[in-house]
Amino acid sequence: MELVLEKDYYSIGETAKMFNVNTSLLRFWESQFDVIKPYKNKKGDRYFSKKDIMFIQKIYHLTKEKGYTLNGAKAAL
C-alpha cells in the first residue's frame, strides 16, 4: 500500500481511516511502540507526522498482513 501524504500532520481519525482501523488501535500501538510519538495539543488531540504514519504503516503490514505478534513486530522494527 503506497500512501501519498500531502499534509505534515494528520488527526487520529484521518490516520485511522488510512488503514481502516479504529482510533483505539492507534492509541494502543502508540502505547506499545516507542517510535510513534504524535504531537498532542492542549486538549490532548493527537496529530501524527509523516514519520509516525510510516511507522504505523510498517506495524500495520507486520501485524495485519504478515500475522506477526506485537513482540514480533517490535523485534522487526
C-alpha positions in Angstrom: 0.0 0.0 0.0 1.5 3.3 -1.1 0.4 6.3 0.9 0.5 9.8 -0.5 0.9 12.2 2.4 0.1 15.8 1.4 0.0 17.4 4.8 2.6 17.5 7.6 0.2 16.2 10.3 -2.9 14.1 10.3 -5.5 13.7 13.0 -6.1 10.3 14.7 -9.3 10.0 12.8 -7.7 10.7 9.4 -4.9 8.3 10.3 -7.3 5.5 11.3 -9.2 5.9 8.0 -5.9 5.4 6.0 -5.5 2.0 7.5 -9.2 1.1 8.1 -8.6 0.6 11.8 -10.2 2.0 15.0 -8.6 5.0 16.7 -8.3 2.9 19.8 -5.9 0.6 17.9 -3.7 3.6 17.1 -3.7 4.7 20.7 -2.8 1.1 21.7 0.1 0.9 19.2 1.3 4.3 20.5 1.5 2.9 24.0 3.3 -0.2 22.7 5.8 1.2 20.2 8.2 4.0 21.3 8.7 5.1 17.7 5.1 6.5 17.4 5.2 10.0 19.0 2.2 12.0 17.9 2.0 15.7 18.7 -0.7 16.4 21.2 -2.4 19.8 21.6 -3.7 21.3 24.8 -6.9 19.3 24.6 -4.9 16.1 24.1 -5.9 15.6 20.5 -3.3 13.5 18.7 -1.7 14.6 15.4 0.5 12.1 13.6 3.5 13.3 11.5 4.5 11.7 8.2 7.2 9.8 10.1 4.7 8.4 12.6 2.5 7.3 9.8 5.4 5.5 8.1 5.9 3.6 11.3 2.2 2.8 11.6 2.3 1.5 8.1 5.1 -0.8 8.9 3.4 -2.0 12.1 0.1 -2.5 10.2 1.9 -4.5 7.5 3.7 -6.7 10.0 0.7 -7.4 12.3 -2.3 -7.3 9.9 -0.8 -8.6 6.7 2.1 -10.8 7.8 0.5 -12.1 11.0 3.3 -11.0 13.4 2.6 -10.7 17.1 3.2 -7.4 18.8 6.5 -8.7 20.1 7.5 -10.0 16.7 6.7 -6.6 15.1 8.7 -4.8 17.8 11.7 -7.0 17.1 11.3 -6.5 13.3 11.3 -2.7 13.8 
